[in-house]
Amino acid sequence: QVQLVESGGGLVQAGGSLRLSCAASGRTFSWPVMGWFRQAPGKDREFVAAINYFGGRTDYADSVKGRFTISRDNAKNTVYLQMNSLKPEDTAVYYCASGVADSYKYWGQGTQVTVSS
């Protein structure tokens, strides 16, 4: 079992920044890949970013490349999503997830990000 708790969401103006955190507990070493996803109202959940255990490999959705950065601190069992140059279309509930390769098994409860124009 892995428990994931997101934090850091909020309301920000377009062009601003936020940093999301996801604290993991439990058998985190069994599910080494960490990812961020988001779901906007009326839309399907979509992939945002992912990072492998040692941080040597990261992947991003095209819509966030160059603006968002995923990172992790394994000593703290925490993964981060630094979001810069935010746009209104980034408004969504952001979820972190843990898994293996492209298969995610555990999910957090989500944190709301709202970007005003």
PyMOL commands that set and color helices and strands:
alter all, ss='L'
color gray80, all
select helices_A, chain A and resi 28-30+88-90
alter helices_A, ss='H'
color red, helices_A
select strands_A, chain A and resi 2-7+10-13+18-26+33-39+46-51+58-60+68-73+78-83+92-100+103-107+111-116
alter strands_A, ss='S'
color yellow, strands_A
deselect
rebuild
show_as cartoon
